[in-house]
């Protein structure tokens, strides 16, 4: 009997580099077909004390040039890149690949109440129309303004907490052939993906500085204690930073 080969996305093989991640494109497509959602790569930069932004949510430089190139390499290997409306409003990102070679991923914003400004740089990009996932029942005028500006609003069911239901949003992306999704934040989005156990790989840049700012886990989104033991942890020095590659060890339900 011939032994079935291990897959990069499967639990057998650790993912510890861009090369490992890039080798799993076909596996990510099978993952989507099997689970009805994209393979989720949760990646962000934090300080040693766990801050991802300043005390007042202001953007701070955490990644070294080397780890920034890694982050953009991850972007290029994913079909989509997702942020929350908080990150869009505070950072006004473009979510392109500029520090590495490769295609730009499809930008996605979780924006429950359609607060995305039509003048946002992400909306104004000439090469891509961002998908703005929002809850239904909002004034149509908001969606019309964003469509005219260059975005594609997409209604999605909300959970009992009033925020976008993540499984429904991920199913929406899977229907649009997103096999691998990079989640960059911010804190509420990261916490929600962890709390609802819909992250499959963590790639965390740890910067050797203390900030005393916005913590990576949002107390409101956590709705209680969050405990997650990471598995297959691999630590990679990069520039002045340390990169953690790991998989989640979700506790049995």
N, C-alpha and C positions, 0 to 999 in steps of 0.2 A: 504494500500500500504506500502511495506517495504522500508524504507529509505536506499538509497545506502550509504555504509560506506565511510568515508573520506579516502583519501590516503595520505601517507607521502610525496610523490613527488608532489602531486597536490597542488594547491594554498591554500587549506583549512587548512592544518596542518603545523605549523612552524617546521623547523628543527633546533634544538638547542643543539644537543648532538650527540655523536657517536651512541648512542642507537637509536635515531631518524633516523639517516642516514642509519644505518644497517637494520632498519625495512622496508626500501623502496626498497629492491632489486627487487621484482616483479614489483613494480611501475616503476622502471627505465627501465625494459624490455618493459613495455607497452609504456613508453615515447618514446623509440627508435622506436618502431613499428609505433607510431602515427606521429612522427615528422621527421623520417628518419635521426636522428642524436642521439648521446649519450646525456644523461643528464650531463651537464657540471658543475663541482664543481671547482670554481676558488679559490685557497687557496695559500697564501704566507705570509711571515713575513715582517714587516716594522717597522722602528723606528717611534717615535712620529712625527717627521718632514717629514714622508713619504718617507724615503730612504729605498731601498731594497738592496743596495750594497754601497761600498765605492766610493769616488769621481772618482777614476780611474777604476771603475767596479770590484774592488777587493772584494772577499768574506769577509763578516764580520759576527760575531756571533750575531744573533738577538734573537733567541728563547731560552727560559729557558729549562731545562731538561723536565719540565712538558709539556710545549707547543710543544716541539719536539716530545714527545710521542703521543700527539694528532695528529700532522701532520702525523706521521707514521701510526696511527690508521685510518686516512682518506685514506691513500694510500692502506691499506689492504682492505678497503671496496669498492674500485674502480677497475674496470676491466682494465683500462689503465691510464697511467700518462704521461703527455705531457710537454715538455720544448722546447725552441727555441735553435737554434745553438749557440747563444751568451752565454747562460747559460752553454751549454755543453763545449764550448771552455774555459770559464773562471773558471768553478767549477770542471769540469771532474767528474760529479756525477755518481753513480751506480743506483740510484732510486729504491733501495730495501727497504724492511720493516725490520728494525733492532731494533727499539725502541718500538715495539708493537708486538702483536701476530697476525698472519694472513698471507695470501699469498702475493707474490710480484705481483704488477700490471704489465701489458704489457707496456714496455717503448716505447715512441713515441717521435720523434724529428722532428720539423719543420726545414728543412735545404734546403732552396731554391736552393742553388748552389752546394749541396753535398760537404760541407767542413768538414764533420765529419772525424776526423782522425781514421784510422783503429786501431790504438793503444789505442783509448779511452777506459776507464774502462767500459763504458756502452756496447761497442761493444765486449769487451773481456769477458763479463759475461758468464759463462758456462751454466747457467740455462735458458737464454732467448735470443732470437735474436731481438734486437731493430728494430722497423719499422722507417725508415728514409724517411720522406715524402719530395719530391723534385719536382721541375718543370721539365717537359719533355724537351728533346732536348739537354741534357748534354752529354759530352763524356762518352761512355759506359765503358771506362777503370775505371772511378771513381766508378761506380756501381759495377763493377767486383771486385775491390779491397775490397770494403766493404762487399760484399757477402762472399768472401774468408775469411775475418777476423771474420765474425760471425753476420752480420747485414742483414736486408732485405730492400733494397731501394725500394720505392714505388713512381712512378711518379704520379703527381696530377696537375691539371690545375692551372694556375696562374691568379691573378686578374689584373686589369688595372694598378695597381701600381707595377707590376712585382713580388710581393711576392705571396706565396702560398694562393690560394683562400680558406678561412676558411670553408665556407659551403661545398665545394667539399671535403676538407680533412675530415670533420666530417662525411660526407656521406660515405667516404671510410672506416672510422672506424666502422660506423654502420653496413656496409656490412660484417665486420669481427666480428660481435657480441659483440662489445663494448657497453654495456648499460650505463655505468657511467664512465665519464672521469674526472680525476683530472688534472687541469692545474696549474703548479707551476711557470711559468715564462719563461723568464725574462720580462723586462719592455716592450719591443716591443710586445711580445706575449700577455701579460696581456692587454695592451692598445688596441690591435687589437680585442681581444675577447669582450672587453667593447664597442668599437666603432661599431662593427658589431652586437652587441646585441645577442651574442650567449653564454652567461653565465647564469646559472639558480640558482646558490647558491654561496654566498661568505662566506668564512671562513678565516678571516684575523687575524693574530697574531700581536698585537701592543706592541712593546717593549719600555719600559720607558727610552729611550735614544735619544739624538740628534746626528745625524751623518753628515748632510750636504753633502750627497753623491748622488748616482744615484736615481732620483725620480721614483716612481712606474709608473707614466704615461709618456710615451715617446712622446715628442713633434712631432717628425717626423712621428711616426705611428698614432698619433691622427689626423693629418691633419686638425687642427682647434680645437675649443673648445669641450671638453667632459664634459657633465653634466649628472650625474646619481644620482637619489634619491633612497637610499636603503630603503627597507620596511621590516617590521617584525623584526626590529633590536633587537638583544638580546646580552647583554654584559656579559661575563663570566670571572671572575678573574681566572688566572691559573699560579701558581708560582708567578714570578714577573711581568708577562705579563697580557694583557687584550685580550680576544678573542671576536671578533665580528662575530656573525652569522646573516646573512641577505639575503634577496632576492632582485633582481633588480626590480625597479619600472620603467620599460621602458616607455618612453613617447609614446603616440600613433603616429604611422607613418603618 
